């Protein structure tokens, strides 16, 4: 028995392949945290493939003996689901089981582990590209798209961080829905800037309906740019570096390393974390 548990919350999906990725991620993380209670839950479409709802996930944590539940959102950005839906569900869950405390961690953000995966995915796609290897090669980071300008801005930050560490002279962004530039517009921009080869790198934790929209949109793009070599990379998926990130964030939360800051660095980057730590020190009354 333990007095603490980790509740991981993903979006959820009707897509069987996405749920299979959830299962693989859940298993890999449970192996890394074999001495902890780990429950994987979903915000939407619960009970498919035995994935519990958030409230059921909370109940399972409490039933396992947890008096402290650390919640890790399996989301990239702090958009509407993380800001509004998750806290609402957790409040309802806690109201039914008041004998456990709740600690909600930030979403994953542009962590180094995810940048490692993106760089690897870009390299895999570029290795498959035809055309002149000496021609300008561009990377287009493709996100889902939201109505939240802050979340969309976070993708731009990821693109900049990827550009800083990669050999590619051009790293652009595109979104599948709700905002622009879309994939075609981003490709047009890259071509106008001289790109002859383009790798489309999805910034998606798992597969699903939105990700599957990329492929059908390439036909018209290839017709418009017949000399352009373009390749789609895999999504992040259950990559070992993603599991590294989940295990690290989970340990930090479970071991209380995120406590006391008073203001968590949602971004998770060293600069933002330093600001949060400094603010926490200054908020404490002098002794």
C-alpha positions in Angstrom: 0.0 0.0 0.0 1.1 3.6 -0.7 -0.3 6.9 0.4 0.2 8.5 -3.1 -0.7 7.9 -6.7 -0.2 9.3 -10.1 -3.2 10.0 -12.3 -2.2 10.6 -15.9 -4.9 12.3 -18.0 -5.0 12.1 -21.8 -7.5 13.6 -24.2 -9.0 10.3 -25.3 -9.9 9.1 -28.8 -12.3 7.0 -30.9 -9.4 6.0 -33.0 -8.3 2.4 -32.2 -4.6 3.1 -33.1 -4.6 6.1 -30.8 -5.9 4.0 -27.9 -3.3 1.4 -28.7 -0.6 4.0 -28.3 -2.2 5.0 -25.0 -1.9 1.4 -23.8 1.7 1.2 -24.8 2.5 4.5 -23.1 0.6 3.5 -20.0 2.5 0.1 -19.8 5.9 1.7 -20.4 5.3 4.4 -17.7 4.0 1.8 -15.2 7.2 -0.2 -15.7 9.3 2.9 -15.0 7.3 3.7 -11.9 6.8 0.1 -10.8 6.9 1.2 -7.1 4.0 3.7 -7.6 0.3 3.5 -8.2 -0.2 4.7 -11.8 -3.6 5.2 -13.3 -4.1 6.3 -16.9 -7.4 8.1 -17.6 -9.0 10.0 -20.4 -11.1 13.2 -20.7 -13.2 12.0 -23.6 -14.4 8.6 -24.8 -13.8 6.7 -21.6 -14.4 3.0 -21.2 -13.2 2.2 -24.6 -10.3 -0.4 -24.3 -10.8 -0.2 -20.5 -9.6 3.5 -20.3 -11.4 5.0 -17.3 -12.8 8.5 -17.1 -11.1 11.1 -14.9 -13.5 10.6 -12.1 -13.1 6.8 -12.3 -9.4 7.2 -12.4 -9.5 9.3 -9.2 -11.7 6.7 -7.6 -9.1 4.0 -8.4 -6.3 6.0 -7.0 -8.2 6.5 -3.7 -9.2 2.8 -3.7 -5.5 1.9 -3.9 -4.9 3.7 -0.7 -3.7 7.1 -2.0 -4.2 10.1 0.3 -2.3 12.3 -2.2 -3.0 12.2 -5.9 -0.6 13.9 -8.3 -2.3 14.6 -11.7 -0.2 14.9 -14.8 -1.9 16.2 -18.0 -0.8 14.2 -21.0 -1.2 17.4 -23.1 1.3 19.5 -25.0 -0.1 23.0 -24.2 -2.3 24.7 -21.6 -5.2 25.3 -23.9 -8.9 25.0 -23.1 -9.0 21.4 -22.0 -6.1 21.9 -19.5 -7.3 25.3 -18.3 -11.0 24.5 -17.9 -12.1 20.9 -18.5 -9.6 19.0 -16.4 -10.0 21.2 -13.3 -13.7 20.9 -13.6 -13.6 17.1 -13.8 -11.1 16.9 -11.0 -13.2 19.1 -8.7 -16.2 16.8 -9.2 -14.0 13.7 -8.6 -12.5 15.2 -5.4 -16.0 16.2 -4.1 -16.9 12.5 -4.1 -13.7 11.3 -2.4 -12.6 14.1 0.0 -10.1 11.9 1.8 -7.3 12.6 -0.7 -5.4 15.8 -1.6 -4.9 16.9 -5.2 -1.9 18.3 -6.9 -2.3 19.3 -10.6 1.0 19.5 -12.6 1.5 21.6 -15.7 1.1 20.0 -19.2 4.2 18.7 -20.9 5.3 21.9 -22.7 8.4 22.2 -25.0 10.5 19.9 -22.9 14.0 18.8 -24.1 12.8 15.2 -24.4 10.2 16.2 -26.9 12.6 18.3 -28.9 14.8 15.3 -29.1 12.0 13.3 -30.6 11.1 16.1 -33.1 14.7 16.3 -34.2 14.8 12.6 -34.7 11.5 12.5 -36.6 12.7 15.3 -38.9 15.9 13.4 -39.6 13.9 10.3 -40.5 11.7 12.1 -42.9 14.5 14.0 -44.5 16.5 10.7 -45.0 13.6 9.5 -47.2 13.4 12.7 -49.3 14.3 12.6 -53.0 15.7 15.5 -54.8 19.0 17.4 -54.5 20.4 16.9 -50.9 22.2 20.2 -51.4 19.0 22.0 -52.0 17.5 24.1 -49.2 15.7 21.7 -46.8 12.9 23.0 -44.6 11.0 21.5 -41.7 7.4 22.4 -41.1 6.2 21.6 -37.6 2.5 20.7 -37.8 0.1 21.2 -34.8 -3.5 20.5 -34.3 -4.5 24.2 -34.0 -6.7 25.8 -31.4 -8.8 29.0 -30.9 -6.4 29.9 -28.1 -3.6 32.3 -29.3 -1.4 31.4 -26.4 -1.4 27.7 -27.3 -0.8 28.5 -30.9 2.1 30.7 -29.8 3.5 27.8 -27.9 3.9 25.9 -31.2 5.9 28.8 -32.6 8.2 28.6 -29.5 8.7 24.9 -30.1 9.6 25.6 -33.7 12.2 28.3 -32.7 13.7 25.9 -30.1 13.9 23.2 -32.7 15.6 25.6 -35.2 18.1 26.6 -32.5 19.4 23.0 -32.1 18.9 21.6 -35.6 21.0 21.9 -38.8 17.9 23.0 -40.8 18.0 26.6 -42.0 14.2 26.9 -42.1 11.7 25.7 -39.5 8.1 26.9 -40.1 4.8 26.1 -38.4 1.4 25.0 -39.7 -1.9 23.9 -38.2 -4.5 21.4 -39.2 -7.6 23.3 -38.0 -9.0 26.5 -36.5 -6.1 28.8 -37.4 -3.5 29.6 -40.1 -1.2 29.1 -41.8 -2.4 25.7 -42.8 -0.1 23.1 -44.3 -0.5 24.3 -47.9 0.2 27.9 -46.9 3.3 26.9 -44.9 4.6 24.9 -47.8 4.0 27.8 -50.2 6.0 30.0 -47.8 8.9 27.5 -47.7 9.0 27.2 -51.5 8.9 31.0 -51.8 12.0 31.2 -49.5 13.8 28.7 -51.7 13.1 25.3 -50.1 13.4 22.3 -52.5 12.8 19.6 -49.9 10.4 19.7 -47.0 9.8 17.5 -44.0 6.4 17.8 -42.3 6.8 16.9 -38.7 3.6 16.4 -36.7 3.7 17.8 -33.2 1.1 15.3 -31.9 1.5 13.0 -28.9 -0.5 10.3 -30.7 -2.3 9.5 -33.9 -5.9 10.3 -34.5 -8.5 12.0 -36.7 -6.6 15.4 -37.1 -3.3 13.8 -37.8 -4.8 11.7 -40.6 -5.9 14.8 -42.4 -2.3 15.6 -43.4 -1.9 12.9 -46.0 -4.9 13.7 -48.2 -3.8 17.4 -48.3 -0.5 16.5 -50.0 -2.0 15.6 -53.3 -2.9 19.2 -54.3 0.4 20.5 -52.9 2.4 18.1 -55.0 0.5 19.1 -58.1 1.2 22.7 -57.4 4.9 22.1 -56.7 5.8 19.1 -58.9 9.6 19.5 -58.3 9.2 19.7 -54.5 10.3 16.7 -52.5 8.0 16.4 -49.4 7.7 13.7 -46.7 5.6 13.4 -43.6 7.3 12.2 -40.4 5.7 10.0 -37.7 4.0 11.6 -34.7 5.7 11.5 -31.3 4.0 8.3 -30.2 5.3 6.0 -27.5 8.9 7.1 -28.1 11.4 6.2 -25.3 12.2 9.9 -24.8 8.5 10.7 -24.3 8.5 8.0 -21.6 11.6 9.6 -20.1 9.7 12.9 -19.9 6.6 11.4 -18.3 8.7 9.5 -15.8 10.7 12.6 -14.9 7.7 14.8 -14.5 5.9 12.1 -12.5 8.8 11.6 -10.1 9.1 15.4 -9.6 5.5 15.6 -8.7 5.3 12.5 -6.5 8.5 13.4 -4.7 7.2 16.9 -4.0 9.8 18.8 -6.0 7.1 21.0 -7.6 5.8 22.1 -4.2 6.5 25.4 -2.7 7.0 27.3 -5.9 3.6 29.0 -5.5 3.7 29.6 -9.3 4.5 26.6 -11.5 6.3 27.2 -14.7 3.8 25.8 -17.2 6.4 26.0 -20.0 8.8 23.7 -18.1 11.8 25.3 -19.7 14.9 26.2 -17.6 14.4 30.0 -18.0 10.7 29.8 -16.9 11.5 27.5 -14.1 14.2 29.9 -12.8 11.7 32.7 -12.8 9.1 30.6 -10.9 11.7 29.6 -8.3 12.9 33.2 -7.9 9.4 34.4 -7.4 8.7 31.7 -4.9 11.8 32.8 -2.8 10.7 36.4 -2.9 7.2 35.6 -1.8 8.4 33.9 1.3 8.6 36.1 4.3 12.1 37.0 5.4 13.3 35.3 8.5 
